[in-house]
Amino acid sequence: MFGYVKTDLPYMYMKDTTLYKAMYCGLCKGIGCACGTKGRLVLNYDLTFLSVLAHNLMGIDVKVEKQRCIAHQIKKRPVAVPDALTERIGALNVILAYHKLNDDVLDSGKGKTARRFFLSSYKKAKKKEPEFDKIVEKRYSDLVNYEKTGGDSIDISADPFGNMMVDVMKVLLGDKCTENVCELSYELGKWIYLIDALDDFDKDKKKNNFNVFINANKDIKTKEELIEKNKDQLIFTFGSILSKIASLATTLEYKFNHDLTDNILLRGLRAETQRILENKK
């Protein structure tokens, strides 16, 4: 998966750092409960954020306990005890990861071993959440169809991921999925797709994979050159999306304290965008 939706750690309160780590570990255990141990290897930050956001919007409090796990067998760590919502998001995590692997195979023919390795976890996730699987499969199909046209539109290429996020949130949140939540989800999906495409410019250029930034800048050979020549345009593109996300974040109907989600939506996304625009590892 992508894993770009992160916190801005230097600006986090201690309580939020503890909660975020607990939610990360809780989602890992939730994936294990829903899909088996193999599925835990595709745990990522994006779905940890989704778990934090969904629990808050739905008013489902989390119980944090100190527990051991496979990665931390000696010292117990704070873990948000997995609940039904966590397991649903865990299944979604595996479904998204599997379809991303499948997309990689279609792009380059590589990754078949990894896809085969996660197949059993994916089958469990699909059985548990068939509606999520239909959404992800449909939106990846939309993306593949656009890729076949060799298109170079930033907005059109990001549209399937934006719509995927909206569809997922409608299923996950039910009547708690307001119009503002849908709009924010759409912009967040676009940002994830585009920031990944920008970050993978060099890799996709080398492997001849579809990348909208490559198609729109056929004479440019490296990500460094792309950023150097188009920095103002890139700042405008990502800045517009981030501004919409920041504005919509203030309209959400939170049930609990939202310092952690604010840190991610208002600061973390911008920090990650800046890191990639500066071409840092």
C-alpha positions in Angstrom: 0.0 0.0 0.0 1.0 3.6 0.0 1.5 4.7 3.6 1.8 8.5 3.0 -0.9 9.6 5.5 1.3 10.2 8.5 1.5 12.4 11.6 3.7 15.5 12.0 5.5 14.0 15.0 7.3 17.2 16.3 3.9 18.9 16.7 2.1 16.1 18.4 1.0 16.1 22.0 2.3 13.2 24.1 -1.2 11.8 24.6 -1.8 11.7 20.8 1.6 10.0 20.2 0.6 7.3 22.6 -2.9 7.0 21.1 -1.6 6.8 17.5 0.9 4.1 18.4 -1.9 2.2 20.2 -4.2 2.5 17.2 -1.4 1.3 14.9 -0.8 -1.8 17.0 -4.5 -2.3 17.5 -5.1 -2.3 13.7 -2.2 -4.8 13.3 -4.0 -7.1 15.7 -7.3 -6.4 14.1 -5.9 -7.5 10.7 -4.7 -10.7 12.4 -8.1 -11.4 13.9 -9.9 -10.8 10.5 -7.4 -12.1 8.0 -4.7 -14.1 9.6 -1.0 -13.3 10.5 0.2 -12.9 6.9 -2.1 -10.0 6.4 -0.4 -8.0 9.2 2.6 -7.5 7.0 0.7 -5.0 4.9 -0.3 -2.8 7.8 0.1 0.9 6.8 -0.3 4.4 8.1 -3.1 5.3 5.8 -5.5 2.7 7.3 -4.3 3.6 10.9 -5.5 7.2 10.2 -8.8 5.8 8.8 -9.3 3.8 12.0 -8.6 6.9 14.2 -11.0 9.0 12.1 -13.8 6.4 11.8 -13.8 5.6 15.5 -14.1 9.3 16.3 -16.9 10.1 13.8 -18.9 7.0 14.8 -18.4 7.7 18.5 -16.8 4.4 19.2 -14.4 4.7 22.1 -11.3 2.5 22.2 -10.0 0.6 25.1 -6.2 0.8 25.4 -4.4 -2.1 27.2 -0.7 -3.0 27.5 -0.1 -6.2 25.5 2.7 -8.1 23.8 2.7 -9.0 20.2 4.8 -10.9 17.6 7.1 -7.9 17.0 7.3 -6.9 20.7 7.3 -10.1 22.7 9.3 -9.0 25.8 7.9 -5.6 26.8 4.2 -4.9 26.7 3.1 -1.9 24.7 -0.2 0.1 24.7 -2.6 -1.4 22.2 -6.1 -0.3 21.2 -8.0 -3.5 21.7 -9.5 -4.5 18.3 -13.2 -4.1 18.0 -15.6 -4.9 15.2 -14.8 -1.6 13.4 -11.1 -2.3 13.7 -11.5 -5.7 12.1 -13.5 -4.2 9.2 -10.7 -1.7 8.6 -8.2 -4.5 8.9 -10.0 -6.4 6.2 -10.1 -3.3 4.0 -6.3 -2.9 4.6 -5.7 -6.3 3.2 -8.1 -5.9 0.3 -6.4 -2.6 -0.8 -2.9 -4.1 -0.4 -3.9 -7.2 -2.5 -5.4 -5.1 -5.3 -2.3 -2.8 -5.3 -0.1 -5.9 -5.7 -2.4 -7.1 -8.5 -2.1 -3.7 -10.2 1.7 -4.0 -9.9 1.6 -7.4 -11.6 -0.5 -6.0 -14.4 1.9 -3.0 -14.8 5.2 -4.8 -14.9 4.6 -8.6 -14.6 6.5 -8.6 -11.3 5.2 -9.2 -7.8 3.4 -12.5 -8.5 5.2 -14.2 -5.6 4.0 -11.5 -3.1 0.5 -11.6 -4.5 0.4 -15.4 -4.1 1.8 -15.1 -0.5 -1.1 -12.8 0.5 -3.8 -14.7 -1.3 -5.1 -16.6 1.7 -5.4 -13.4 3.8 -7.1 -11.7 0.9 -9.7 -14.5 0.5 -10.5 -14.1 4.3 -10.8 -10.3 3.9 -13.0 -10.6 0.8 -15.3 -13.1 2.6 -15.6 -10.8 5.6 -16.1 -7.6 3.6 -17.3 -8.4 0.1 -18.7 -4.9 -0.5 -15.2 -3.4 0.1 -13.7 -5.8 -2.4 -16.3 -4.9 -5.0 -15.6 -1.2 -4.5 -11.8 -1.5 -4.7 -12.0 -3.9 -7.7 -14.3 -1.5 -9.6 -12.2 1.6 -9.0 -8.9 -0.2 -9.9 -10.7 -1.3 -13.1 -11.6 2.4 -13.8 -8.0 3.3 -13.3 -6.6 0.6 -15.5 -9.1 1.6 -18.3 -7.8 5.2 -18.1 -4.2 4.0 -18.1 -4.8 2.1 -21.3 -5.7 5.4 -23.0 -2.3 6.8 -22.1 -3.9 9.8 -20.6 -2.1 12.7 -19.0 -4.8 14.5 -17.0 -3.9 14.9 -13.3 -7.6 15.2 -12.3 -9.0 12.4 -14.4 -6.2 9.9 -13.3 -6.8 10.6 -9.6 -10.6 10.4 -9.9 -10.9 6.6 -9.4 -9.0 6.8 -6.1 -11.0 9.8 -4.9 -14.2 7.9 -5.7 -12.9 4.8 -4.1 -12.4 6.6 -0.8 -15.9 8.0 -1.0 -17.5 4.6 -1.6 -15.5 3.0 1.2 -16.5 5.7 3.7 -20.2 5.4 2.8 -20.1 1.7 3.5 -17.9 2.0 6.6 -19.7 4.9 8.3 -23.3 4.4 7.1 -25.4 7.4 8.2 -22.4 9.1 9.8 -21.0 9.6 6.3 -22.0 13.2 5.8 -21.5 15.2 2.6 -18.5 16.9 4.1 -17.0 13.5 5.0 -17.5 12.4 1.4 -15.8 15.6 0.0 -12.9 15.2 2.3 -12.5 11.5 1.5 -12.5 12.3 -2.2 -9.7 14.9 -1.9 -7.7 12.6 0.4 -8.0 9.8 -2.1 -6.7 12.1 -4.9 -3.8 13.3 -2.7 -2.8 9.7 -1.9 -2.8 8.7 -5.6 -0.9 11.8 -6.8 1.7 11.9 -4.1 2.4 8.3 -4.7 2.7 8.9 -8.5 5.1 11.8 -7.9 7.2 9.8 -5.4 7.4 6.9 -7.8 8.3 8.9 -10.9 11.9 7.5 -11.3 10.8 3.9 -10.5 7.9 4.1 -13.0 10.1 5.7 -15.6 12.6 2.9 -15.4 10.0 0.2 -15.4 7.9 1.8 -18.1 4.8 1.8 -15.8 1.9 4.2 -16.2 2.5 7.4 -14.3 0.4 10.5 -15.0 3.3 12.8 -14.3 5.5 11.0 -16.8 2.7 11.1 -19.4 2.2 14.8 -18.9 6.0 15.5 -19.0 7.3 13.2 -21.7 10.6 15.1 -22.1 11.5 15.0 -18.5 13.8 12.1 -17.4 13.9 12.2 -13.5 11.8 13.3 -10.6 14.4 15.8 -9.6 14.2 17.4 -13.0 10.4 17.3 -12.9 10.3 19.1 -9.5 12.9 21.6 -10.6 11.0 22.6 -13.8 7.5 22.4 -12.5 7.7 23.2 -8.8 5.3 26.1 -8.9 2.7 24.0 -10.7 3.2 21.1 -8.4 2.9 23.3 -5.3 -0.4 24.7 -6.7 -1.8 21.3 -7.5 -1.0 19.8 -4.1 -1.7 23.0 -2.3 -5.2 23.2 -3.7 -6.0 19.7 -2.6 -4.5 20.2 0.9 -6.4 23.5 1.3 -9.7 21.8 0.6 -8.8 19.0 3.0 -7.9 21.5 5.8 -11.1 23.4 5.2 -13.3 20.3 5.3 -11.5 18.9 8.4 -13.0 21.8 10.4 -16.5 20.8 9.5 -16.5 17.2 10.6 -18.8 16.1 13.4 -16.3 14.6 15.8 -17.5 12.8 18.9 -14.2 13.0 20.8 -11.1 15.1 21.0 -9.6 15.5 17.5 -6.1 16.8 18.1 -4.7 13.6 16.5 -6.8 13.8 13.3 -6.0 17.5 13.1 -2.3 16.9 13.3 -2.5 14.4 10.4 -4.9 16.4 8.1 -3.6 19.9 8.8 0.1 19.2 9.3 1.1 15.6 8.5 -0.1 15.7 4.9 1.7 19.0 4.2 4.9 17.7 5.8 4.8 14.6 3.7 4.1 16.7 0.5 7.0 19.0 1.4 9.3 16.0 1.9 8.6 14.6 -1.5 8.8 18.0 -3.2 12.2 18.4 -1.7 13.1 14.9 -3.0 14.0 13.6 0.4 14.0 10.0 1.5 
